[in-house]
Amino acid sequence: MSLQDLTYSDLSYAAHPLLKGHAMRSVFSLILLVGIILAGVGVYVVQNYVSGYQAAYNRAVEIANTRTEVKVVDVFVANRDLRFGEEIKPEDVRMIKWPAEALPEGVFTSENPMYKEGDKPRVALRAIDTNEAILLAKVTEPGATAGLISQIEPGMRGFAIRVDPITGVAGFLRPHDRVDIFWTATPSVTENNEKVFSITRQIESGVKIIAVDQNYSVDDADKPQLASTIVVAVTTEQAASLTLAQAQGQLSMTLIGVDETDSMNAEMVEVSQHRLLGISRDEAESAVCHIKSRRGADVVMTEIPCTN
């Protein structure tokens, strides 16, 4: 059979295996190309992720290296709630880490321990809550009791003042409050030997109360109590002045607010009956009448009621 005798269908049939093999190679090449592209994209994504993670890690390490290290100190704190007058034993306290830059004044540390070998127990001078730092001002010396003397600072004295519901601010005075003290009296004569009315004078300012009757604990003074005696902390000179004032007249107190400590040293005040009634001293003096009488060689002035 010659080439001319072959029909078109015969030629197509003969070429079909060749075409089929070429198509398969094309498909394989396409799949290979897509796989290479996907692999490249995957490598790129993974590389970016690893690079970002490494950069973040490097930044974190840099920040950690440049951050200022906080210095801490071992501080004694209460293991449980402690009440006033209660003995504080070694098992009642423990040590925790505390920032060195924020140490309270008078705190006990590992370098300044609360107890040394052979020390007797300390006593709480006020309530101490669990996990609260133990301060020197809140406890006694080893072996000391929590009596009134523990509330008196060096150089000061405890002075008792008689009070009633009026002069004692209706029973609202408590230990550690601060008060102004006023003296009310009627002097017999003035410097010019003239009779005067009663006066009230502020004689002390910002005096600290250390006891109300037999109570010197802030923890036991939550409710008002009508006291008969107030004990204040004063200097020896102040004690002498208060003794004389209490013997010659009546003492009363005014309670100072928490935020008014700056005004405790303000100028002292004095009010007389003249000022209270709006009477000038000249008018008061003119209201007094006298008669003169002679006793031997002396002339005696006798006060009498004014007729008009």
ABEGO torsion letter per residue (X at the ends): XBAAABBAAAAAAAAAAAAAAAAAAAAAAAAAAAAAAAAAAAAAAAAAAAAAAAAAAAAAAAAAAABBBBBBBBBBBBABBBBBGBBBBAAABBBBBBBAAABBBGBBBAABBABBBGBBBBBBABBBBBGBBBBAAABBBBGBBBBAAAABBBGBBBBBBBBBAAAAGGGABBBGBBBBBBBBBBBABBAAGBBBBBBBBBABBGBBBABBEABABAAAAABBBBBABBBBBBBAAAAAAAAAAAAABBBBBBBBBAAAAAAAABBBBBBBAAAAAGBBAAAAAAABBBBBBBBEABBBBBBBBBAX
